[in-house]
């Protein structure tokens, strides 16, 4: 193996990547082979001696591509997975080639500054306090973890307890209150932070999925002491937003920390047209979101912001004698859980600079318009029933009369096998449902029409 191995292997990777991206708009969205076939392709004994890098990359592309789901397709509507903007994808390639450590300035000065600038841009776009502390995480799970950890620090510090030094044993009890439809990653964060997923107090939501302020106030009134409230910007099924202004007022009265899980919906704050949904958002204490969803930055790219940077630093900061710090520079490991991490700031910087403020707004608003069009297309002939008010990019439909999961599961499997589009199922208030999520910059009205026709055909076949 020699230095010129880079050039030859990268040529293969570039060619195969460009071939894939060129066919992406018309590629079937589903995988082309079963798990058994993929194992036959990829599973082999570890070679005793090394192989030529060019041959390895070519073989990997040949073997793995049949099992690649076209998540970047304009007709991929599952799990709110965005595509990859050209500038962001290209910057991500550079980030891999440069191989900078994104957590320590002295290991990647440009990576540190790119993260600093792009993070400031995100705060500005979302109308969050410019003085907030922020960090780039793997995704929403670790962003929620960091935000709730900062809240745990703050509410216990007010009680005179140093949780980072002393842990939770013997500490004042921290009540955590979550909405009825809180995302599963909130529970994961509570488990990792020692607060306990089952200890969370569930606050009732209205018929659209929004936390009811009076119910939150009643729960907080039941006891005094440190409390953390987890609200949502963009419920995972309906896309609804909690009433932040009222929740913030209640939390302020009770001295509770307000965290907003906004993996998808937080980006709506950038749109003047959607401003009513996010009224009062900036009054919260911490906010999480994902850039690899609506912003179309390649995986992985989460974002956490905390109004009080000191609380985030206290919860996340790392110190050791061997770590070299630069006096006037930003060290990313002060703000997120991961120390060894890729330089995510490059792709985020490139995405925001290539779009600009107007481009971000246009991307968000176009996805919302396409979601409303999809809702109209799916319900036009009565074969599907709309379950939600389409406030942002989420469309939730159900098959009329389908009392159990069997018919809905059959429909979803037919859609996925067909390959025109890809989506997933869910349950909403006890009803099996089909969820269609819009977040890809490539999606067009024609993609909506083609996908809606495929979905309606699957419903007709399954219910014939």
C-alpha positions in Angstrom: 0.0 0.0 0.0 1.4 3.4 -1.0 0.3 7.1 -1.0 -1.0 6.8 -4.5 -3.6 4.4 -3.3 -5.6 7.4 -2.2 -5.9 8.8 -5.7 -6.8 5.5 -7.3 -9.3 4.5 -4.6 -10.9 7.9 -4.5 -11.4 7.8 -8.2 -13.4 4.7 -7.9 -15.4 6.0 -5.0 -16.1 9.3 -6.8 -17.2 7.5 -10.0 -19.5 5.1 -8.1 -21.0 7.9 -6.0 -21.7 10.1 -9.0 -23.4 7.1 -10.8 -25.5 6.5 -7.8 -26.5 10.2 -7.4 -27.3 10.5 -11.1 -29.8 7.6 -11.0 -31.2 8.6 -7.6 -34.3 10.6 -8.9 -35.5 7.5 -10.8 -34.0 4.7 -8.7 -36.5 2.4 -6.9 -36.5 3.6 -3.3 -36.5 0.1 -1.8 -33.6 -2.3 -1.4 -33.0 -4.7 -4.3 -31.9 -7.8 -2.5 -32.9 -9.7 0.7 -30.8 -9.9 3.8 -29.7 -13.4 2.9 -28.5 -12.2 -0.5 -26.6 -9.3 1.0 -25.0 -11.6 3.5 -23.9 -13.9 0.6 -22.3 -10.8 -1.0 -20.6 -9.3 2.0 -19.9 -12.1 4.4 -16.5 -13.7 4.0 -13.5 -14.7 6.1 -11.3 -11.9 7.1 -8.4 -11.9 4.6 -5.0 -13.1 6.0 -3.2 -10.4 3.9 -4.4 -7.0 2.8 -6.1 -6.4 -0.5 -5.7 -3.7 -3.1 -7.7 -0.6 -1.9 -9.1 0.0 -5.4 -10.4 -3.6 -5.6 -11.8 -3.3 -2.1 -13.8 -0.2 -2.9 -15.1 -1.5 -6.2 -16.1 -4.8 -4.5 -17.8 -3.0 -1.7 -19.8 -0.8 -4.1 -20.8 -3.9 -6.1 -21.8 -5.9 -3.0 -23.4 -3.2 -0.9 -25.4 -1.1 -3.5 -28.2 -3.6 -3.9 -28.9 -3.2 -0.2 -28.8 0.6 -0.2 -32.2 2.3 0.5 -32.4 5.5 -1.5 -33.0 7.7 1.5 -31.8 10.6 -0.6 -34.6 10.0 -3.2 -37.2 12.7 -3.7 -39.8 10.1 -3.0 -38.4 8.9 0.4 -41.0 9.9 2.9 -39.9 7.7 5.9 -38.7 8.8 9.3 -38.1 12.4 8.3 -34.8 11.7 6.7 -33.5 14.5 4.5 -31.3 14.3 1.4 -27.9 15.8 0.9 -27.4 19.3 -0.6 -24.6 19.3 -3.1 -22.5 21.7 -1.1 -23.1 19.9 2.1 -22.2 16.5 0.6 -19.1 17.8 -1.0 -18.0 19.5 2.2 -18.6 16.2 4.0 -16.2 14.5 1.6 -13.6 17.1 2.4 -14.2 16.6 6.1 -13.5 12.9 5.7 -10.4 13.6 3.7 -9.1 16.3 6.1 -10.0 13.9 9.0 -10.0 16.7 11.6 -11.0 16.1 15.2 -14.0 18.3 15.7 -13.8 18.6 19.5 -10.4 20.3 20.1 -9.2 23.5 18.4 -5.6 22.4 18.3 -6.6 19.2 16.4 -8.6 21.2 13.8 -8.5 25.0 13.9 -10.6 25.4 10.8 -13.1 22.8 12.0 -13.5 24.7 15.2 -14.1 28.0 13.5 -16.5 26.5 10.9 -18.5 25.1 13.8 -18.5 28.4 15.6 -19.7 30.3 12.6 -22.3 27.8 11.4 -23.7 27.5 14.9 -24.1 31.2 15.2 -26.0 31.2 11.8 -28.3 28.5 13.2 -29.1 30.5 16.3 -29.8 33.5 14.1 -32.1 31.6 11.7 -34.1 30.1 14.5 -34.5 33.3 16.5 -32.7 31.9 19.5 -30.6 34.0 21.9 -27.3 34.9 20.1 -25.5 34.4 23.4 -26.7 30.8 23.7 -24.1 28.0 24.0 -24.4 25.4 21.3 -22.8 22.2 20.0 -23.0 19.7 17.1 -24.0 16.1 18.1 -24.6 12.9 16.3 -28.4 13.6 16.2 -31.5 14.3 18.2 -30.8 11.7 20.9 -27.5 13.2 22.0 -28.8 16.7 21.5 -31.7 15.9 23.9 -29.2 14.3 26.3 -27.0 17.4 26.3 -30.0 19.8 26.8 -31.5 17.8 29.6 -28.1 17.3 31.2 -27.7 21.1 31.2 -31.1 21.3 32.8 -30.3 18.7 35.4 -27.1 20.7 36.3 -29.0 24.0 36.6 -32.0 22.9 38.7 -29.8 21.0 41.1 -27.2 23.8 41.4 -30.1 26.0 42.6 -30.5 23.5 45.4 -26.9 23.6 46.3 -26.1 20.2 44.8 -23.2 19.6 42.3 -24.5 16.6 40.3 -21.4 16.4 38.1 -19.2 15.8 41.2 -21.6 14.0 43.5 -24.0 12.2 41.2 -27.7 11.6 41.9 -27.3 9.5 45.1 -28.6 11.6 47.9 -29.5 14.5 45.6 -32.9 16.3 45.7 -35.4 14.5 43.5 -35.6 16.0 40.0 -39.1 15.8 38.5 -39.2 15.4 34.7 -42.5 16.2 33.0 -43.0 15.2 29.4 -45.9 15.5 27.0 -48.2 12.6 26.2 -46.5 12.2 22.8 -42.9 12.8 23.8 -40.4 11.3 21.3 -38.7 8.1 22.3 -35.3 9.8 22.4 -36.4 11.8 25.5 -36.9 8.5 27.3 -33.4 7.3 26.1 -31.8 10.6 27.4 -33.6 10.2 30.8 -32.2 6.6 31.1 -28.7 7.6 30.3 -28.8 10.6 32.7 -30.0 8.4 35.6 -33.3 10.3 35.8 -35.3 7.2 34.8 -37.6 6.9 31.8 -40.4 5.4 34.0 -40.1 8.3 36.5 -41.1 10.9 33.9 -44.5 12.4 34.7 -46.8 12.4 31.6 -48.7 15.6 30.9 -51.9 15.2 29.0 -52.1 16.5 25.4 -55.0 17.8 23.3 -56.5 16.0 20.3 -53.8 17.4 18.1 -51.0 16.2 20.3 -50.1 19.5 22.0 -49.2 19.6 25.7 -52.1 21.2 27.7 -50.7 24.1 29.7 -53.3 23.8 32.5 -52.4 20.1 33.0 -48.7 21.1 33.2 -49.4 23.7 35.8 -51.5 21.3 37.9 -48.7 18.7 37.8 -46.1 21.3 38.8 -48.4 22.5 41.6 -48.4 19.0 43.2 -44.9 19.3 44.6 -42.0 21.8 45.0 -38.4 21.2 44.1 -36.3 21.0 40.9 -38.1 20.2 37.7 -37.4 19.8 34.0 -40.2 20.1 31.4 -39.7 18.6 27.9 -41.8 20.2 25.2 -42.0 19.5 21.4 -41.6 21.5 18.2 -43.0 19.2 15.6 -44.7 16.1 17.1 -43.4 13.0 15.3 -46.8 12.0 13.9 -48.9 15.1 13.4 -46.2 17.8 13.3 -48.0 19.9 15.9 -46.2 22.4 18.2 -46.7 22.8 21.9 -47.8 26.2 23.1 -44.4 27.5 24.1 -45.4 30.9 25.4 -47.8 29.5 28.0 -45.5 26.6 28.9 -42.6 29.1 29.4 -44.8 31.2 31.7 -45.7 28.3 33.8 -42.1 27.0 34.0 -40.9 30.5 35.0 -43.4 30.6 37.9 -42.2 27.2 39.2 -38.5 27.7 38.5 -38.6 24.7 36.1 -36.2 24.2 33.2 -37.9 24.1 29.8 -36.3 22.0 27.1 -37.7 21.9 23.5 -37.2 18.7 21.4 -37.4 20.1 17.9 -35.6 17.5 15.8 -37.7 18.4 12.8 -40.0 21.3 13.7 -37.5 23.7 15.2 -36.5 24.7 11.6 -40.0 26.1 11.2 -38.8 29.0 13.3 -36.8 30.2 10.3 -40.0 30.8 8.3 -42.1 34.0 8.8 -45.0 32.1 7.4 -44.9 29.6 10.2 -44.0 32.1 13.0 -47.3 31.5 14.8 -46.3 27.9 15.5 -43.1 28.9 17.3 -44.4 31.9 19.2 -42.6 32.0 22.6 -40.0 29.4 21.5 -37.0 31.6 22.5 -38.3 31.7 26.1 -37.2 28.1 26.6 -33.9 27.1 28.3 -32.6 24.6 25.8 -33.4 23.5 22.2 -32.5 20.4 20.1 -32.7 19.8 16.4 -31.2 17.8 13.5 -29.5 19.3 10.5 -29.7 15.9 8.7 -33.5 16.2 8.5 -35.0 19.4 7.1 -31.7 21.2 6.4 -30.5 18.2 4.2 -27.0 17.9 5.7 -25.5 14.3 5.3 -25.8 12.1 8.4 -24.9 12.6 11.1 -25.6 16.2 12.3 -27.5 17.1 15.4 -27.6 20.5 17.2 -28.1 21.5 20.8 -28.5 25.1 22.1 -28.7 26.2 25.7 -29.6 29.8 26.7 -27.1 29.6 29.6 -23.7 28.5 28.1 -22.3 27.9 31.6 -24.9 25.2 32.3 -24.0 23.4 29.1 -20.3 23.7 29.8 -20.8 22.4 33.3 -22.7 19.4 32.2 -20.6 18.5 29.1 -17.1 19.9 29.7 -14.0 17.8 29.7 -10.7 18.5 31.4 -7.5 16.6 31.5 -3.8 17.6 32.0 -2.8 16.4 28.5 -5.5 18.4 26.6 -4.1 21.5 25.1 -6.4 24.5 24.9 -6.2 27.7 22.8 -7.0 30.8 24.8 -9.2 32.6 22.3 -10.7 29.6 20.4 -13.6 27.3 20.8 -13.2 23.7 21.9 -16.2 21.7 20.8 -16.0 19.1 23.6 -17.1 21.7 26.1 -20.6 21.5 24.6 -21.4 18.0 23.6 -20.9 14.4 25.0 -18.6 13.2 22.3 -14.8 14.0 22.4 -13.7 11.9 19.4 -15.9 13.1 16.6 -15.8 14.1 13.0 -15.8 17.8 12.0 -19.5 18.2 11.4 -19.2 22.0 11.1 -17.9 21.9 7.6 -21.0 20.3 6.1 -23.3 22.5 8.2 -21.4 25.6 7.1 -21.6 24.6 3.4 -25.3 23.9 3.6 -26.2 27.2 5.2 -23.9 29.2 2.9 -25.2 27.5 -0.2 -28.8 28.1 0.7 -28.7 31.4 2.5 -31.5 32.6 4.7 -34.0 32.8 1.7 -33.0 29.3 0.6 -33.6 27.8 4.0 -37.0 29.4 4.2 -37.9 28.3 0.7 -36.9 24.7 1.4 -39.0 24.6 4.6 -42.1 26.3 3.1 -41.9 24.2 -0.1 -41.9 20.9 1.9 -45.0 22.2 3.8 -46.8 23.0 0.6 -45.9 19.6 -0.8 -47.2 17.9 2.3 -50.6 19.7 2.0 -50.7 18.7 -1.7 -50.0 15.0 -0.7 -52.8 15.2 1.9 -55.2 16.4 -0.8 -54.1 13.7 -3.3 -54.4 10.9 -0.8 -57.9 11.8 0.4 -59.4 12.9 -2.9 -61.2 9.6 -3.6 -62.1 8.7 0.0 -59.7 5.7 0.1 -57.8 7.3 2.9 -58.7 9.5 5.8 -56.6 12.5 7.0 -55.9 12.3 10.8 -54.0 15.5 11.3 -54.0 19.1 10.5 -51.1 19.4 8.1 -49.3 22.3 9.9 -45.8 21.6 8.6 -44.3 18.6 6.8 -46.2 15.6 8.3 -49.2 13.9 6.7 -51.0 11.2 8.7 -53.6 9.1 7.0 -55.6 6.0 7.9 -57.6 3.5 6.0 -61.3 4.0 6.8 -62.7 1.0 8.6 -59.4 -0.6 9.3 -59.9 -1.6 12.9 -56.5 -3.4 13.3 -53.0 -3.3 12.1 -53.2 -6.1 9.5 -54.6 -4.1 6.6 -52.4 -1.1 7.2 -49.3 -3.3 7.5 -50.3 -5.0 4.3 -50.6 -1.6 2.5 -47.3 -0.4 3.8 -45.5 -3.6 2.7 -47.0 -3.3 -0.8 -45.9 0.4 -1.0 -42.3 -0.5 0.0 -42.2 -3.5 -2.3 -43.4 -1.4 -5.2 -40.4 1.0 -4.8 -42.0 4.1 -6.2 -41.8 5.7 -2.7 -40.9 4.6 0.8 -42.9 5.4 3.9 -43.7 3.8 7.3 -46.5 3.1 9.6 -47.4 4.4 13.1 -50.2 4.4 15.6 -52.1 7.6 16.4 -54.5 7.6 19.4 -55.0 3.8 19.0 -55.5 3.8 15.2 -53.1 2.2 12.8 -51.9 5.0 10.4 -49.6 5.7 7.5 -47.1 8.6 8.0 -45.7 10.6 5.0 -42.8 13.0 5.9 -41.4 15.7 3.6 -37.9 17.0 4.1 -36.0 16.4 0.8 -34.8 19.4 -1.2 -35.3 17.4 -4.4 -39.0 16.5 -4.0 -41.3 18.0 -6.7 -45.0 18.1 -7.3 -44.6 15.3 -9.8 -43.0 13.1 -7.1 -46.1 13.8 -5.0 -48.5 12.7 -7.8 -46.5 9.6 -8.6 -46.2 8.6 -5.0 -49.9 9.3 -4.2 -50.9 7.2 -7.1 -48.7 4.3 -5.8 -50.1 4.6 -2.3 -53.7 4.7 -3.5 -53.1 1.6 -5.7 -51.6 -0.3 -2.7 -54.7 0.6 -0.6 -57.0 -0.6 -3.5 -55.2 -3.9 -3.8 -55.1 -4.6 -0.1 -58.8 -3.7 0.5 -60.2 -5.3 -2.7 
